[in-house]
Amino acid sequence: MDQNTAELAKRLRHRLSVIADHELRDTDPDEQLKQLQAASEAIDTHWRQMRRGADRQLAHYVGNCSYDKALAWIETGE
């Protein structure tokens, strides 16, 4: 896995961790939303820098905001 793809995977995992933070959701839903927006923006920013030459299937997943599928594709190569 190249460095750009590894960084994308890291950002996708971070977004999932924000979503999974039920304690934050229960205690401060506005903060969770703020963190989720920041995580999504970080993914978008990184993707714009790396999308040229990226695998077509990965581009399809990220372009359609299918972030779980994109991460699964990165991790399994499928």
Phi, psi and omega in degrees: 000131180282169185297319179297318180291320177298320178293321177298315179300318178300315180292322177295318178296320179299316179301317178297322180293325176294316179298321183282353182281083183290330178296314178297317179302318183285327184265329183208074184299330178295321178293320178298317178298318178299316179293323179294318177297317179296319179296318179294320177296322178296321177297311181300316180298313180295319181298318179301328181282334187247353190295330178296123180086000179285157177304141184296322180292317177298318178299321178298312182296310182293318180299331179261012180057031174270069189293325177297317179294321179298315180295317177299318179297317179298314185289330182254344183077015181236000000 
